[in-house]
Amino acid sequence: MRLGGGLLVALAAGAAGAGWWLLAGLVLAAVAAGVSARVPEPGDTLVERVVVAVARLSEVTVYAITFGAYVFPAHRAAAAAAFVVVVTGAGFAGAKIPTIVVRVAGGVLLAAGLVLVVVCVAVPPVGTADGLRPPDFAGVLVAAVLALPFLRPAGRGNAGLRVLLLGAFAVLAAFAALYQLGAVRLGLSLTSLRDLLSAADADALQPLLTVVAVVATVVPALAAGTEVRVRAGMPGLAGLAAAAVAAFFLPVLPVLVVAGLATVFELLLGVRARRYSEARE
């Protein structure tokens, strides 16, 4: 579920920096996410709890900005802040979506994404060829960092297989968007996926994209709110307030960078925790 909410904006941000090399960045992020599936969760020290809380709250802020941009574009900032307060606040308070609903929603998102890919590939692009630039290693690395939080699997069951499938879908969706729009046009706007539908002569699917944006942001934001409460306790309320302010004032790119870097630190803390556990044994 996290992947859908992240891709709605991360593809545009990654394409703006890496162009067609966004595909390589997604592959790198998928590899890192696959490795992370074997890394234990960070421990319960203050530093570890803070890092995890920051990672989840920055993801929440990304979902909030995405929700505002796609669902209430005329009032993006206010809608994003309200999203954090209402949706993530509900998760913090203990609200949960039944597992069966989450699975059904995930299947709906996957089907909608595949429909979008098929439409984009089936319709020849019009004047979007912008060529393949020389390898931009910094851009590839940044694109990988931006995508990493949304490719990490939730839970440990069949984590490697799920990362493989998520990574393949992300690369396929990115290829379809780049093929139809080109890297320059894809990276121009936060909501460039709406332009993608227009370019593919599929404006009739715009309402479907709105529904996808709602489902792909609300479900993972609820789960993130629950994790913040477990990790941070009542001080997490201050974090929610900070996330609401950030969603109101900040553009999505710096929030994506913070989310990616916090995820990297989270993985490093997990590696440290594993080494400490092995040393004690």
WONOR-V775887 format. One record per helix or strand of 2 or more residues. SS is the DSSP state (alpha for helix, beta for strand). FROM is the first residue (numbers start at 1). TO is the last residue. If there is no record, write none. Layout:
SS/FROM/TO + SS/FROM/TO
This chain:
alpha/2/36 + alpha/46/71 + alpha/73/92 + alpha/99/122 + alpha/137/151 + alpha/159/181 + alpha/183/186 + alpha/192/199 + alpha/203/249 + alpha/252/280
